[in-house]
Amino acid sequence: MTVKKTPKKALLCFHGTGSRRSIFNVQMARICYQLRDVFEFIFLDGPLECGPGPGVLPMFSGQEPYRGWFHGHEVSIDESIREINGAVQTGLDDWRSSNADADVENIVGAVGFSEGGLALTLMLWLQQEQRQQQEQQQEQEQQVLLSALPTLQFAAISCCFFPREASLWMNARAQARGKKTALIDVPTLHIHGNRDFYLGRARQLVRNHYQPQCATIVQVDTSHHLPTQKDDGAEVFKHIRRLAGVKAE
């Protein structure tokens, strides 16, 4: 008798600014190895070409073009979101074309680092908007800004860069629908480096835009990169498994 293999769960992976999916694959190597029994990792490329980001050089010198997720102030967040949607869709199409058994329903979560964490956060908020609109069956008087994400059970966000403009954008959209502030209700792990130069902004993001009961914070001994200490990594892996509904080993 042939035993049907249970498909692995999959995670979307959003790299930081001035990086790319092949580089983020290397940066995520320890996480991918520790969680290889549970997850397949789908690495995305940001839609924009840019210079190298923090920590990319010299290790990844010559691996241009480096990529990012957002323009500067000259381009609206709405336009950036549309470009991010295109990048997510391209990544999903590439994944499906290279995996005969690929099923979007297997994508249960996402990981975002730095600016990739910002992109993921805004996409989660749009996904929540869409769900609430469907539940309330509201007719939209203006064009809806969609999120290309599959429905995610959870997300993990590390060293997130979160500018004030993003907060104002989220709150404006929430207030247009009768809410005071934008609060994301997706279960989320927030990884904060205790020496990260973006630590204050990452803390503001959790405090101002995530439901407290949905946000788990893990502070690790690192600067602006993914956890490197064994104990920190074990704590992160434990929470990702928990959020995915996987029993600890």
MIRO-564245 format. One line per 8 residues: number of its first residue (from 0); for each residue x, y, z of C-alpha. Coordinates in Angstrom, 2 decimals, decimal comma, always signed. Last residue first. Layout:
// residues N
NUM) X Y Z | ...
***
This chain:
// residues 249
248) +10,07 +18,00 +18,61 | +7,55 +20,78 +19,21 | +4,08 +20,18 +17,79 | +3,21 +22,05 +14,61 | +0,28 +24,47 +14,60 | +2,04 +26,98 +12,35 | +2,14 +29,55 +15,16 | +3,68 +26,95 +17,46
240) +6,32 +25,92 +14,90 | +7,26 +29,56 +14,38 | +7,41 +30,06 +18,15 | +9,79 +27,16 +18,75 | +12,03 +28,13 +15,83 | +12,43 +31,64 +17,27 | +13,32 +30,36 +20,73 | +15,81 +27,87 +19,28
232) +17,42 +30,65 +17,25 | +17,91 +32,82 +20,31 | +19,48 +29,90 +22,18 | +21,89 +29,14 +19,32 | +22,96 +32,76 +18,79 | +22,79 +34,04 +15,20 | +19,34 +35,62 +14,99 | +18,58 +37,44 +11,70
224) +20,27 +40,74 +10,95 | +20,39 +44,35 +12,10 | +22,18 +43,91 +15,45 | +21,98 +40,75 +17,50 | +21,20 +39,35 +20,93 | +17,55 +38,45 +20,50 | +14,29 +39,96 +21,71 | +11,28 +37,75 +21,01
216) +7,91 +39,49 +20,77 | +4,63 +37,61 +20,29 | +1,78 +39,63 +18,79 | -1,81 +38,42 +18,48 | -3,02 +39,27 +21,99 | -1,56 +42,75 +21,67 | -3,43 +43,49 +18,40 | -0,75 +44,82 +16,08
208) -0,38 +48,36 +14,73 | +0,76 +50,80 +17,40 | +2,79 +48,79 +19,90 | +4,11 +46,28 +17,36 | +5,14 +48,95 +14,86 | +6,53 +51,21 +17,56 | +8,81 +48,40 +18,74 | +10,18 +47,94 +15,23
200) +10,74 +51,68 +15,00 | +12,75 +51,76 +18,21 | +14,78 +48,70 +17,19 | +15,79 +50,13 +13,80 | +19,49 +50,56 +14,73 | +19,45 +46,91 +15,88 | +21,47 +46,22 +19,03 | +18,75 +44,36 +20,98
192) +17,60 +42,68 +17,77 | +13,82 +42,37 +17,76 | +12,02 +39,34 +16,30 | +8,27 +39,91 +16,06 | +6,16 +36,74 +15,78 | +2,66 +37,31 +14,41 | -0,84 +35,95 +14,82 | -2,91 +37,96 +12,28
184) -5,05 +40,60 +14,01 | -3,52 +43,75 +12,55 | -4,54 +47,00 +14,22 | -5,10 +50,09 +12,08 | -6,29 +52,98 +14,25 | -9,51 +54,83 +15,05 | -11,83 +52,69 +12,95 | -14,74 +54,02 +10,86
176) -13,74 +52,67 +7,48 | -11,93 +55,80 +6,30 | -10,26 +55,77 +9,72 | -8,61 +52,41 +8,96 | -7,29 +53,64 +5,62 | -5,90 +56,77 +7,22 | -4,38 +54,70 +10,03 | -2,48 +52,49 +7,60
168) -1,13 +55,43 +5,59 | -0,12 +57,38 +8,71 | +1,78 +54,36 +10,04 | +3,53 +53,84 +6,70 | +4,59 +57,47 +6,58 | +6,06 +57,22 +10,08 | +8,63 +54,71 +8,83 | +8,77 +51,04 +9,92
160) +12,01 +49,14 +9,25 | +11,40 +45,73 +10,74 | +14,21 +43,90 +12,50 | +12,52 +40,50 +11,97 | +8,88 +39,80 +11,11 | +7,32 +36,34 +11,41 | +3,83 +35,84 +9,97 | +0,78 +33,73 +10,73
152) -2,22 +31,89 +9,30 | -1,89 +33,53 +5,89 | -4,59 +33,81 +3,24 | -2,63 +33,90 -0,03 | -0,94 +37,27 -0,48 | -1,76 +39,36 -3,54 | -3,19 +42,15 -1,38 | -5,80 +44,40 -2,98
144) -6,33 +48,14 -3,12 | -10,07 +48,53 -3,70 | -11,16 +51,16 -6,20 | -13,61 +53,58 -4,65 | -17,29 +53,45 -3,67 | -16,91 +49,95 -2,30 | -20,06 +48,02 -1,47 | -19,85 +46,45 +1,95
136) -20,59 +42,79 +2,44 | -19,63 +43,07 +6,13 | -17,73 +39,78 +6,06 | -16,29 +40,51 +2,62 | -15,15 +43,97 +3,68 | -13,58 +42,52 +6,81 | -11,64 +39,97 +4,80 | -10,42 +42,55 +2,31
128) -9,28 +44,89 +5,07 | -7,40 +42,04 +6,75 | -5,57 +41,29 +3,51 | -4,74 +44,98 +3,19 | -3,25 +44,95 +6,70 | -1,25 +41,79 +5,96 | +0,11 +43,42 +2,78 | +1,20 +46,46 +4,78
120) +3,00 +44,24 +7,31 | +4,67 +42,12 +4,61 | +6,10 +45,17 +2,85 | +7,36 +46,52 +6,18 | +8,95 +43,17 +7,05 | +10,63 +43,18 +3,64 | +12,04 +46,57 +4,61 | +13,74 +44,82 +7,56
112) +13,17 +41,04 +7,22 | +9,84 +39,41 +6,40 | +8,80 +35,79 +6,93 | +5,46 +34,48 +5,69 | +2,75 +32,02 +6,61 | +0,44 +29,17 +5,65 | +1,24 +28,61 +2,00 | -0,09 +25,06 +1,48
104) -3,32 +26,48 +0,05 | -1,26 +27,87 -2,84 | -0,70 +24,31 -4,03 | +2,53 +23,26 -5,72 | +2,42 +19,61 -6,82 | +4,25 +20,17 -10,12 | +6,76 +22,47 -8,51 | +8,88 +24,64 -10,83
96) +5,94 +26,36 -12,56 | +4,09 +26,81 -9,26 | +7,03 +28,48 -7,57 | +7,67 +30,79 -10,52 | +3,98 +31,80 -10,54 | +4,08 +32,49 -6,79 | +7,18 +34,65 -7,14 | +5,63 +36,57 -10,03
88) +2,47 +37,13 -7,99 | +4,48 +38,44 -5,05 | +6,41 +40,82 -7,34 | +3,20 +42,08 -8,94 | +1,62 +42,69 -5,54 | +4,76 +44,58 -4,53 | +4,32 +46,84 -7,56 | +0,70 +47,54 -6,62
80) +1,80 +48,19 -3,04 | +4,40 +50,70 -4,25 | +1,69 +52,58 -6,14 | -0,48 +52,76 -3,03 | +2,53 +53,84 -0,95 | +2,85 +56,86 -3,20 | +5,99 +57,57 -5,25 | +8,17 +60,69 -4,86
72) +8,79 +59,96 -1,18 | +11,23 +57,15 -1,98 | +10,34 +53,95 -3,77 | +9,56 +50,75 -1,89 | +10,33 +47,02 -2,09 | +14,04 +46,63 -2,77 | +16,40 +44,77 -5,08 | +20,07 +44,21 -5,66
64) +20,99 +43,65 -9,30 | +23,64 +42,62 -8,62 | +25,48 +39,70 -7,08 | +28,95 +41,20 -7,50 | +29,53 +41,73 -3,78 | +27,48 +39,42 -1,58 | +29,93 +39,10 +1,30 | +31,26 +42,66 +1,00
56) +28,64 +43,94 +1,24 | +25,06 +42,91 +2,04 | +25,20 +44,00 +5,69 | +22,99 +47,05 +5,20 | +21,54 +47,25 +1,67 | +23,23 +47,18 -1,73 | +21,97 +49,75 -4,25 | +18,55 +49,58 -5,86
48) +16,48 +47,71 -8,46 | +12,77 +47,59 -7,64 | +10,12 +44,82 -7,60 | +11,43 +42,91 -4,57 | +12,36 +39,31 -5,27 | +10,54 +36,50 -3,46 | +11,83 +33,36 -1,76 | +9,38 +30,49 -1,28
40) +10,48 +28,31 +1,65 | +9,12 +24,77 +2,08 | +8,26 +24,07 +5,66 | +7,91 +21,35 +8,26 | +10,92 +19,03 +8,10 | +13,13 +21,83 +6,80 | +12,55 +23,93 +9,93 | +16,09 +23,84 +11,34
32) +17,69 +23,93 +7,90 | +15,54 +26,78 +6,60 | +16,23 +28,83 +9,73 | +19,97 +28,25 +9,44 | +20,01 +29,08 +5,72 | +17,94 +32,27 +6,04 | +20,85 +34,57 +5,12 | +21,73 +32,27 +2,20
24) +18,14 +32,26 +0,90 | +18,07 +36,01 +1,49 | +20,94 +36,35 -0,96 | +19,14 +34,31 -3,65 | +15,93 +36,27 -3,01 | +17,51 +39,67 -3,43 | +19,21 +42,32 -1,27 | +19,27 +46,10 -1,26
16) +16,23 +46,32 +0,99 | +15,45 +43,31 +3,17 | +14,18 +39,97 +1,86 | +10,52 +38,85 +1,91 | +10,08 +35,07 +2,33 | +6,79 +33,26 +1,66 | +6,36 +30,18 +3,83 | +5,14 +26,73 +2,76
8) +3,55 +23,80 +4,58 | +4,77 +20,46 +3,40 | +2,40 +18,17 +1,56 | +1,42 +15,01 +3,49 | +2,84 +11,98 +1,73 | +0,28 +9,44 +0,55 | +1,12 +5,99 +1,83 | +1,29 +3,43 -0,94
0) +0,00 +0,00 +0,00
***
